[in-house]
Amino acid sequence: MIIDFLKELIFKQQKMTDRGNIQMEFAVQIRGEGCADAIREVLSDAGTLTIDSGKGSVLIETSVPWLEVHERIEATGRRAVLTGFGGQSAVAMVDHGNEATNVRGVIRFCTLSTVAGQPGAVVDGTIDGLTRNGNFQLNVHECGDISGGCSTVGDVCDSSEIRSDENGRATVRFVNDRLVVSDLIGRSVVIAEANGDQPERRLSCGIIARSAGIFQNYKKICACDGVTIWDERNKSIAAEKEREATQASL
């Protein structure tokens, strides 16, 4: 009981300090100042906010996880897409090797320093499909070879504990002083069960790739398939609903 309490205390302390504030940029469908005012209201306690109604841009410096900011914006009835995250950034789509678990999510890394190669990163994201109220490991592995699922990614370079809520979601937001974002590109993230001294069970994994920082992503149409970011967002919403329906039927 005491050990569990201490783990929970450490986890809460990890959550955030002002040192871990990150700038995030969202493309938002804003139609007039009424829309902008609604967004200002829902984000009034989240951080320093700048809205450009003409460009459909919402810029915020915050310690709130990006998904929560995104959900607050969309709760006003406007669609939103994250287009920039911090300075030097990296992202992992954690959705491989999960055929038996359906664990999936997105983990982002953003450097704390403006000096290249300096250690320290904000780790931010969400993982869904976990067992409820459980402890898990968010591991960075040395390789990005997921040809064999999560078993061919090499040794663990760094490990942090995360915890799921009553819905099986882990909301991740903490500062890791060991990580150098530029060194993460091409490596992988693995979500594993935390079983003490027992062999770990790897639940899902993904390759870490470079991600756009603030003011580095101006595209409205994807060059690969000609789909607008709003059509892409609609596809994402449909996929989320389908996944929720599938999980509810299990």
Secondary structure as GFF3:
##gff-version 3
##sequence-region A 1 250
A	DSSP	alpha_helix	2	14	.	.	.	ID=ss1
A	DSSP	three_ten_helix	18	20	.	.	.	ID=ss2
A	DSSP	beta_strand	22	28	.	.	.	ID=ss3
A	DSSP	alpha_helix	33	42	.	.	.	ID=ss4
A	DSSP	beta_strand	47	52	.	.	.	ID=ss5
A	DSSP	beta_strand	57	62	.	.	.	ID=ss6
A	DSSP	alpha_helix	66	74	.	.	.	ID=ss7
A	DSSP	beta_strand	80	85	.	.	.	ID=ss8
A	DSSP	beta_strand	89	94	.	.	.	ID=ss9
A	DSSP	beta_strand	104	111	.	.	.	ID=ss10
A	DSSP	beta_strand	121	128	.	.	.	ID=ss11
A	DSSP	beta_strand	135	141	.	.	.	ID=ss12
A	DSSP	three_ten_helix	149	151	.	.	.	ID=ss13
A	DSSP	beta_strand	156	163	.	.	.	ID=ss14
A	DSSP	beta_strand	170	176	.	.	.	ID=ss15
A	DSSP	alpha_helix	181	184	.	.	.	ID=ss16
A	DSSP	beta_strand	188	193	.	.	.	ID=ss17
A	DSSP	beta_strand	202	211	.	.	.	ID=ss18
A	DSSP	alpha_helix	229	249	.	.	.	ID=ss19
###
